[in-house]
Amino acid sequence: MARSPATVFFAFLLAFWVGGASASPAERLGQAVRFKTISYQDHDQIDYTEFEAFQQFLRESFPLVFSELAVETVNDYSLLLRWAGSDPSLPPVLLTAHMDVVPVEPGTEQDWQHPPFAGVVADGRIYGRGTLDDKMGLMGLLEAAEQLLEQGFAPARGIVFAFGHDEEISGRRGATALAARMRELGLHFAWMADEGGMLVSDNPLLAGKTMAMVNIAEKGYLTLLLQTTGEGGHSSNPPAVSTIGRLANAVARVEASPFPPRLVPPVEAMLVALAPQMGQPERFVFENLWLTGPLVARNMAGARITAPFVRTTTALTMFNAGVKENVVPQHAEARINFRLLPGDTPDDVVAHVREVVDDPLVEISYDKWDEMPPVAEYPGGGYAVLQAAIESVYPEAVVVPSMLMAVTDTRHYIDLVDNQYRFQGVEVATSQATSIHGTDEYVGVASYEKSIDIARKIIELAAQ
């Protein structure tokens, strides 16, 4: 599916002519969406010419950034940009995002209000795949840096931008290579901010107020492969227990045996920060988690939207067996994805699943996942910078520490950074956030413009 260099060139020209350097930030984000920088699990499906064209678009759209910062292309498609500070004794700050997006599920294209890669700006919104995850973050940082350079801003503390090209498929060619290059350069950062936390306008924990969730931690990631092999043959003479039946029983037992709910430090910190905003008895409950913690965890586990905060989650995601309707398969396999609370380990999960399955004929295996980032410093450090930047644009927002339910590229930078945070300054509704990786992804124009203001303030404050 690769396009010729001529096709890429003309596609870039078209995008440039439609908006060009005179385009608004919203229009530029729409243009960015049109580049199909899609990460597929099968690397042979990835069209890397789209990444090359996208990078050329970035260079043309942000001329000061790409002329005044030290710019490197890492492992062909990721970008490292270094903005030198005037005081080399100050450790720099790392700001990251990723340029790749997930595919659109075939057959769902007609469910979008606008084609997912058209980058339409209409009705006060920017529509398309990547508007929230994560071209919004990447473009917002570059918009902010370009504006500051236009104003002659010169940082005292160095600022580094790292934009990976394969976060959606684990970051092992993008962020891993970026981290290796930063080690070669001898870089070590006071803190970093990646994608993740946002401002939520209708969070159920804080009705009527906007909550800015700064993620000081994220959950771990683990996928187990369960396999069973047995008798096959003609469906007219099936075995007493088929491979599908054995495996189905196993995964059903796993799903019916969730991990017990519990409060972990970043979630406790979120609830304590929320307490002053609550009425009674909620305020008393959140201020006395030493006493009420188990009750709070059980109540949060009862709602789908809050359960991931208090539980290592179990998701049955794939089940494969059989080649024909009248043939009993000899092999069946299933994949179960877990998102781990801080403190839980892959060994803990495997031990739990083995005990629950309790069947020696079901083989359990997994690929090693990267190390889980530690909980970041709170309330000081980079958190204080992020909070001040948010409050400068959204003075009415309630800023709280939180935990990201997903995983990011931050785990690739653990040894390079003292503290890792996750926040992007867009305001979304809970229902809108579900469009990430889903259908009809969009970001509001006003929300995006304010996120640029926050990004600019983050850079200004971090660079002091």
Secondary structure, DSSP 8 states (H G I E B T S, - for coil): ----HHHHHHHHHHHHHHTGGGS-HHHHHHHHHHS--B--SSGGG--HHHHHHHHHHHHHH-HHHHHHSEEEEETTTEEEEEE--S-TTS--EEEEEE--B----TT-GGGSSS-TTS--EETTEEESTTTTTTHHHHHHHHHHHHHHHHTT---SS-EEEEEES-GGGTSTTTHHHHHHHHHHTT--BSEEEEEEEEEETT-TTSTTS-EEEEEEEE-EEEEEEEEEE---EETTS--SS-HHHHHHHHHHHHHTS-------HHHHHHHHHHGGG--TTHHHHHHTHHHHHHHHHHHHHTSTTTHHHHS-EEEEEEEEE-SSTTEE-SEEEEEEEEEE-TT--HHHHHHHHHHHH--TTEEEEE------------SSHHHHHHHHHHHHH-TT-EEEEEEESS--GGGGGGGGBS-EEEEEEEEE-HHHHTTTTSSS-EEEHHHHHHHHHHHHHHHHHHT-
